[in-house]
């Protein structure tokens, strides 16, 4: 017993956090504030769960806290006494997030502070220069990087980090992407309260399973390729199935979001995954994202058979001109056909649109609103275009002087960060609100959704979503 106690005393600790900042989905690709978006629920801190699993495998005691959902950060620092702090930072809440690093140093002076996030793609050096209490910034995929840091590898030999060397800040160079995603341990779900993270429609607990990384399409506004690379790296079907089984058997979770930068690019892999789920006998439901030109009816039907009940489609615009300018490489007819396919397969559809890219005009916004109504999907989000650092959009906005003195990422995807060549930020925002109202307040749409309600949880979800539409400013 004494040996075990002394082992616990000597065991180093790491606290991994979503900081006490406004609620965001802190995936590096998206960084979406959930308060102002209608049907985007807070997602579990899956990235932190992966990193905690790596830390535990390295021999540390790990604690995960999502302080955007509550908790006492300073109390946890005093009681847990971590040797390391790892914080997920997001561009919209960057300064607020990094306050947590300063607090950590005040309470635990010897703590090693580490941050990860897409902001390091552009601002890595500046972040460490301005925030003296931050010791290390991780650029890119963090699992192998963190493992090497925790194992005590010499900082100059750890690829993918900004670090302090006396008074100098140094960058060790880009770390290659992880080729074998099966080598990453399953997320440490035992360290979070999974019951917090629920589907917005039926209020059931939902887990996020990251099935692949990378996207080859280089869309103008998107961070997927800068963050995860152009090569699509997929987990094996067996590895994904084992994680699903763990969630069902250990955590009683049967609802899943299959997170990927692009889910259904490899038709053979999609069929194999769906068939494996069917053959397993696991009774689950899941959702995923899809491009508008990579699905067919046979695939959609197989997805439904294996439990898929919702797909999200990046439509982006109802103007072919805008689709071409943003490098989407799809046509309006591709989109129409894909929506038709999933409707026929009885899978609900969540279409994404983006308003406010540099070439946007009153006419192209009107085209998009009309197209959204024509497609008549189950759910939509109209995002305002946000040139997050690291994207092609960010570079373009700087080059063409679209930023102004009031530019802010604080309300990313809701209030615009930049003007277009033809529209002011205020006008884009008005058009954005109009688009939401025109889609969701159609009598036909309201009746259609009411007819599908099967539980009180759905009644509550639709009620609060409806109030959000009516009351949004």
Secondary structure, DSSP 8 states (H G I E B T S, - for coil): -HHHHHHHHHS-EEEEEE-SSS-EE--TTT-EESSSSTT------HHHHHHHHHHHHHT-EEEEEEGGG---HHHHHHHH--SEEEEE--GGGHHHHHHHHHHHHHHSTT-EEEEESTTHHHHHHHHHHH-TT--EEE-S--HHHHHHHHTT--GGGSTTEEEEETTEEEE-------S-GGGS----GGGS-GGG-B-TTT--BEEEEE-EE--SS--TT--HHHHH-SS-EE--HHHHHHHHHHHHHHH---EEEEE-SSSSS-HHHHHHHHHHHHHHT---EEEEEE-TTS--HHHHHHHHHTTEEEEEEEEE-S-HHHHHHTT----HHHHHHHHHHHHHTT-EEEEEEEE--TT--HHHHHHHHHHHHHHT-SEEEEEE----TTSHHHHHHHHTT---TT---TTTTTS-SS--SS--HHHHHHHHHHHHHHHHT-HHHHHHHHHT--SHHHHHHHHHHHHHHHH--
